[in-house]
Amino acid sequence: METYRNFINGEWVESRSTRTAPNFNPADPRDVIGTVRLSTVEEVRAAVEAAEKAFPKWRAVPAPERGRVIDRAKTILARRKEEVARALTHEEGKLLKESLGEVQKSINVLEFMAGEAMRLTGETSPSELSNTLCYTVRQPIGVVAAITPWNFPVAIPCWKIAPALLTGCTVVFKPSTLTPLTAKMVVEVFQEAGAPPGTLNLVYGAGGEAGRVLVEHPSVCAISFTGSNEVGLKLYHDGAAVAKKIQCEMGGKNPVVVLEDADLDLAADGIAQGAFGSTGQRCTATSRVVVMEAVADRLLDLVAAKARAMKPGVDLGPVVDENQLKTVLGYIAAAKEEGAKLVVGGDRAPGAGFFVQPTIFDQVTSRMRIAQEEVFGPVLAFLRVKSFEEALEVANGVKYGLTSSIYSNDPGRIFRFVEAIETGITHVNSPTMGGEPQLPFGGMKATGLGTREMGRTAMEFYTELKTVYFDYTGRRRETNIY
Ligand code: NAD
């Protein structure tokens, strides 16, 4: 059985830590895949020091040359697609077709990012003064920590590591302890692609310890974090106190609004995909349906039929671990207690794995926990409303703001929804999940802090903008107006 090794300064090195965590198959936790050593404080510091040492040389490499490393990484990941997808399914639990989808998305991210190396542009601007050139340049920020969750353990690291490397930053990557195998594979891909020693380092470790070292280390200039609000907000607070640049992408409570004129079959299909795809363990999963009373019964029947037809283990993967299982079952119990009406599911599915039945509650009100808090499992809440205004109020009545969707054929109300919905991403007549690499990804309100990931905006986080005033008169000016 494999013991995963850290990757520091271009070498795979075994941690000396005696504390370990098992990597297991959530579809059958008796199937132990490997062992993670929870790195010591010194080991995390060694990774930061390697990144710090590699930075001056890496930033001096011309950006198009750095981009070619990302381009080769794309080709290597494409070659290893099936193998990485199988590892992803094995340790995280998503269906193989979902894993193949995630790996393909990661390839697309690398494809987009590689090209961006040729477009790290600034701007030129006219000056108030004659014979003066004003322009901006983007420069890498330095050592960046990428702290990532288990639910997209290939795509999220790729969409942090690629823009960091291509802009000339060096990276310390700390993945979730639940998905160490795919983390290793992601790093192998960049290693084979020619990322020089020290530019990308990997340390396995407990969040509260290894993660904390990264937050506190003075040589780490920026932290790109994706994960829960609980961890993200604390990290944001602690990092800000020592003047680090921080980006946090956190939880969601994503609504689908269905108006009376919607194509209900299309809406039901999108809702079921959004709620139960990836076992509801996507930050962009659909967790609330905000539906006009007039069509609520019909829509509920259609979605419920789809949920009943889904077989855990075949159409739906397990949740990731026992903690997550307890959390999901806890929310189901809370919804029952608070008076929501259980329509489908509501229990663990049989077998050794952490499977939960696809679950739907009707008659949910905005005050219930199931309407406000992120469940991160295959659990869907129906909230019935009587007007478009009420639908907007309910959809926006949560602290989160990642993604949303509206099903309607009425352009007037669709545009009003797009204008008023408080989410960083919104979809019209399609499910809440998904995002293309050439477009910004991230949330408003309590979901997202800092600049957006992916798209061209991704480069903002990893770079400092320098404004240059170049006076080519060669003499002292008589008047300097400002
Ligand atoms: P988590 O917050 O428990 O862990 C995320 C990462 O932070 C892990 O690597 C963990 O080890 C590390 N960590 C934990 N404590 C830390 C600390 N004190 N200091 C520094 N690092 C620490 O999240 P998770 O359970 O792995 O992932 C699920 C969450 O991620 C959900 O809330 C989901 O919505 C969110 N998520 C958000 C997005 C997005 O883009 N908005 C995408 C995917 C997942």
Boltz pocket constraint, residues with backbone or C-beta under 6 A from the ligand:
constraints:
  - pocket:
      binder: B
      contacts: [[A, 147], [A, 148], [A, 149], [A, 150], [A, 151], [A, 152], [A, 174], [A, 175], [A, 176], [A, 177], [A, 205], [A, 206], [A, 207], [A, 208], [A, 209], [A, 210], [A, 211], [A, 212], [A, 215], [A, 226], [A, 227], [A, 228], [A, 229], [A, 231], [A, 232], [A, 235], [A, 249], [A, 250], [A, 251], [A, 252], [A, 282], [A, 283], [A, 374], [A, 376], [A, 402], [A, 442], [A, 443], [A, 447]]
      max_distance: 6.0
